[in-house]
Amino acid sequence: MHLSKLLSFTQLLLSLPLVTSSPARYLDTRASWPYGPLTTKGRWILDSAGHNITYAGANWPGAADTMIPEGLQYSSIAGIVGKLKEMGMNVIRLTYAIEMVDDYYANGMKDTSILTSFQKALGTANGTAVFNAVVKNNPTFSANTTRMQVFDAIAAECLAQEVYVHLDNHMSKAKWCCNTDDGNSWFGDTEFNVTNWLRGLHYMATRASGWGALVSMSLRNELRSPDDNATLVADAYNWADWYENVVPAMKAINSANPNTLIFLSGLGFDTDMSPIPTAASLGSNYTFLKTDFAFADKLVIELHNYATTATNCTSLEASLYTDGYNAMNPADPSVVNVFPVVMTEWGHGQDAATYQTVYQTCLSSYLTGIKGGWMVWVLAGGYYIREGTQDYDETWGLLNHNWTAFRDEADVVSVIEPMVAGTKIF
């Protein structure tokens, strides 16, 4: 896309009605945060009084082997949520695995304790040690506390500190994500049981409906080619199969919790939503039209971007636009479905140089220019276990290894906080 068109796109979006002050001063005094339920109108997410909301936050992983959100052996839940607030963020993308729900049903509708889960994933000795550290930092927990109760506790703290919860189904099998041969890539892949996935979405939407801070849910993280299954790739890795699975998934969430926003992810590790804004043919006589759904005002597009080697900002912006950000431009004559778009994953190593690259500076400029929501990967300073390594250090983490401070203060001050100020509406 020509630079002049990109500039026109940005100018158009900024000319649309926008409220930048806190809605608390306008809302009925009986209303309370998060001023929900949230809805969408055109390219904006709106609160219950019709004021614009833009997400600015981070990912908090909870979908790996233990099925427990990371970092609690080093910090309290309140401390971790407090770090988000310290950066000015307003949302957390909290990930979970369908396996957690599968275990619940397989065990006679009884959730697994965190002690059992740590011991199973880390071994009896290490698991017990990590459990003891978690309880020391979070003394309301005990050997009887379950995995889902940890999610409940995080949501309660987010409500107390006024941080939105976006609940993300990251994997079916609980483990590190993602690659194309991990069995979790596509509907019907080795470990991606579609029936269980739909059940899991419905269950989590139902449970989370009581959280207070929950405002949105995803359908599935980073759909991708299932390269461990050549037949599945040939027969099903296409937009028609996407449509056939996404529609019942949207309905599973909406039927359980009609108040929550539903985020739609695309192909290629969620880097491609190109046929959706333009209502292009998906094959098999399918076309995605927002007007086909009674809950059209609950739908949001999510995209990921890790083009960390980009050398040209104009080229990166053009690809973002055609991959799905055109959904935010109602003046584009090719756009049929206008949506809000949120970049739910992007990120880079937290070091002294990477935050100054074309990739980072371009994304910062682009997202702030269009008031586009985002959630950086990743908040976590490390993982209980990742790909067999226990106490794994996360060099992309905003927090240091023991979750006590920012890993690279310069990155937070120079990139994250300005992006928060530039995109977050309240």
N, C-alpha and C positions, 0 to 999 in steps of 0.2 A: 504494500500500500504506500502511496506517495505521502511524504511528510506533511504536506498541506492538508491532506484528508485526515491524518491523525490529529493534527492540531485542531481542525474543525470539529472532530469528534469530541475532544477534550473540552473545547469551548462550549459546545452544545450541552454537554453533561453539566458543566458548571453553571449554565444559565437556567437549568431546571430548578423548580422550587426546592429550597433546602432550608431546614431549621438547624442551626448550629448551637443554640443554647440548650441548657438542660430542660427536658420536658416537664420536670417536676413543677416548675413555676406556672405551667399552663394547665396541667391536668387537674381534674377534680381532686380535692384534698383527701377524699376517701380512697383514691387510687394509691397503689404502692408499687415499688420496683418489683419486677421488670416492666411494669406498665403493659402487660400482655393481655391477650395473646398477640404476638406479632403477625403481621400479614405482609403481602407484597402488593405493590401497585406500580406497574411498569418496571423501571429499573431500580426502584427503591424498596428497601425493607422499612416497614412502618410500625410504630408502636400503636397502642390502642386509641390514642388521641390523634393519630395521623401524622406524627412527627418522624422524620427520617432517622434511621438507625444504620450505622456502618460498623461492622465488626473490625476489631484490631486486637489480635491475641496470639496465642501459641498452642502447640500440641502438647498434650500430656499423655504419654503412652500407657495403656493398660491392657494390651491385647497379646502380650508375649507369654512365655511358658507358664508363669505363675498365675496369670489372669488377674493380677493385682496392680493397680496403678503404681508407677515406679517412684522410687526415692524416699519411701516412708521409713526406711532404716536410717536415714540421715536427717530427716526433718519431719515436723508435724504437718498435717494437712493445712492448718492455718498459716504456717510459715510459708509453704509453697504458694498458696493462693495470694498471700501477702506480697510475694515477689512479683506476681503479675500486676498487682495494684501499684507497686513501686514503679513499674515501667509505664503506668497509665493505661494498661490493657483492660478491655471490657469483656473478653470471652476466652474460654478454654475449649479446645477440641479434645474431648476425652474419648479415648479409643477402647474398644472391647472386642472380644472374640466370641463368635457364636458357640464355640465349645463350652463356654461358661454356662450358657443356657441349656445346651445339650446335657451337660452333667447334672444340672438341676432336675431335668425330667427323668433322666436315667436313674437317679437316686431317689425316686418316689417323691418328686417335688420338694427336695431338701437340698439347700445350697451347701457347697463345700466350705469348710473352715479355712481361714488363712493359714493356720498352722499346718494343716494337712497339705495345702497347696504349696507352701514353701518347701516342706520336706520332700514332696514328690518331685518338684522341679530342681531343687538344689542339693538333695541328699539329706539324710536325717540330721547330721551334725550341723552342716552349714545352714540348712533350712531352719533349724531351731534357733541358731544364733541370730539369723536375720529376723525371724519372728520376734525374738526378745528385744532386738533393737527397735523394731517397729512399734511394739507396745510401749517401750520406754518413751519414745517420742510422741506416741498417740495413746495416752493412758486409758482412754475410754474403751480401747480394744482389748480383747482377751482371747484365750484359746477357742472360745465359742463364736467369736466374730467371724462372719462369713465374707466371701469375696464380694458379693453384691452389696453387703452392708458397708463395705469400704466405698463403693461407688455412691451409696446413699449419703455417707458422711461427707464425701467431697462435694456433692451437690448441696448439702446443707450449709457447708462453709462458704461455697460460692454465693448462695443466697444471702448469707450474713454479710459478705463483703461486696455484694452487688457485682458479681461476675457472671455473665451468661454461660450456660452449659450447652455446648453443641456435642451431641452424642454420636460417635462415629463407629460403624461396624467396619473394623479394620481387616479382620481375617475370619475364616471359619475355624481352622485349626490354630490353636494358640501357639504362636512362634514368631520369630522375626519376619518382617515383611520388607521387601517383596522381590520376587523374581518370576520369570515366566515358566519355571519348572518346579515351583513349590507346591503344586497341587491345589492352590487356592485362587488361581488366576481368573477363571471364567465359570459361568453357570454350568454345573455338571462335571467340573473338574474332579480329580481324585478325592479331594477333601472338601469340595464345595457342594454339599448336599442342598439342593434348592428348597426342598420341603422344610428342612431344618432351619435354613436361613430365613424363610418367611415366618416360621414359628418364632425364631429368635427376635426378629424385628418387632413382631407383634408383642412379644413378652416384654422387651425392653421399653417399647413405647408405652405400654401399660404401666410398668413399674415406675418409669421416669415421669409419668404424668403427675405424680405427687411431689415432685422435687422442688417445685417453685422456681428454681433458676433455669430449668430446661426451657429452651426456646426453639431448638432445631435438632434434627437428626439427619444423618446420611443414610443412603441405601447400601453402599459398598465402596470401600476404598480401592482405588487403582485397579480397575478391571483391565485385563491385559491378555495377550495371546497365551493360551495354555500349551506351551511348547513341549510339555511332557506327554501330550496326547495329540498326535498328528491328525487323527480322525476328528476329534473335537474341533481342532483348528479349522479343518476343511469344511466341516458341516455346520458349525455353529458360531464361530468367532466373526460375527457380523452385526450390523445395526438392527436387522430384523429380530435376531435372537435377543439382543439387548432390549428391544421394545417389549417382546413377549414376557420377559422376566421383570423388567422395571415397573410395568404397569401394576401387576399384582403386589409388588413390593410397596409401591406408593400407597396402594389401598390398604395393605396390612398395617402400615403406620397410621394412616389417617383414620381408619376404623377404630383403632385402639386409643388414639390421642389426636382428635381433630384440631387441637390448638397449636400443634407443633409445625414449624416449617420443615419442608422435606427437600434435601439437597440431592440433586441428580449429578452423577459422575459419568464420564464418558470412557472411551477406549484409549489404548496406548498409555497405560498408567495414568489415566485421567488427564491427559494432555490434549485430548481431541473431543470437542462437542460440536464440531462444525456443522453437521446437518440439522441440529436442533433449532437454533435461532431462525434459520431460513425455511424451516419446515420442508426440507428436501426429502425425497423418497428414501425410505430406510430399507426398501426391498419387501417382498411378500405383501405388497399393497399397503404397507404401513407408512404413516406420516405422523410425526408428533405435533399435535396441536393443543395448546394450552386450553382452548375453549372446549375440548372434549372432556375435561375433568371438572367436577363440581368444586374441587379444592384447588383450582388454578391459582388462587391468591395465596397459596402456601408453598409454591414451587420456586426453588432457587437453583441456579447452575453453580457447580463448583469445578474449579480447574486446579491443576498442579503445574508447577514449572520448576525445572532444575537445569535450565540452560546455562550452567555455570561457566562454560567456556565461551559464551557469547562475546563477540568483539565489536558488534555494531548495534547500537541501541535502536536505530530506525528499523532494522530488520527484525529485531526481537519484538518490538511493539507491533509491527505488521503481522507477525505470526500469532501473537496473542489475540489480536483483533479477529483474525479469520478462524482461529481455533475455538472461539466462543465469546469473546468480549464484545463482538458486534451485537450480542443480545442486549447490551445496555444502550444501544443507539436507536431510538425509535425513528429517527430521521433517515436511517439507511433504508432505501426502498426494497432491498433484498430481505430485510428482517421481518418475519411474520410473528415470531414469538419473542416478546420483549421480557427479559428476566433481570433480576439482580444477579450479579456474578461475584462469587467470593473465591479468592485463591486460598484454599484450605491447606495447601502445602507449598512451601518454597524454603530455601535455606542454603547455608554454606558453612564451612568451617569457621569456628570462632577463633580468629587469630588476628595478628596485627595488620595483615595486608588484604585478606580476601574481601573484606567489606568495602574496599575501594575499587573493586573490579567493575567492568561494564555491566555485568549481570546485576550486581546489587544496586549500583547507582541508577541503572535504567529502570529496574522494578520499582525502586523507591519513587522515582519521578513519575512513572506511569500510574501507579496505584494512587498516589496522593493527588495526581492531576485529575483523575476521574472519580475520586472518592470511592475507590474500590476496596471492599473488605478483604481481610487477609488473616491467616494464622500461620505463623512461622514454625518450621520444623527445625529445632525442637526445644522445649523447655528443659528436658531431662539432662541432668549432669552425668547420668549413667543408667545402667539397667541391672536388675537382679541377676539376669543371665541373658546373654545374646549369642546365638549360634554356638552354644556350648561353653562359652567363657563367662564365668561368674564375676560379678562386680565389674562389669564391662564399662570402660570409660567412653563417654560420648563426646567426641571432639567438636561436634556441631551444636552441643548443648549450650543454651544461654546461661545455664548455671554450671558452676564448677562441680568437680567429682563428688564432693560431699554436700552439694546443694545448699551451701551457706552464703555464696556470693556469686556475682556474675563472672563467668569464665573470661570474658574480654570486655572490660568496662568501656573501652573506646568504641567498640562495636555498638554496645547498648546506647551510649550517649550520642554517637554520631549517626547511627542508622535507625535503631529500633524506636527510640523515643521520638525522633522527628517524624517517623512514619506514623506512629500513634497519633501525634498532634496533627499531622497532615490529613489523616483519613478518618479517624474516629470522630463521629458527630457528637456523641455525648458518652 
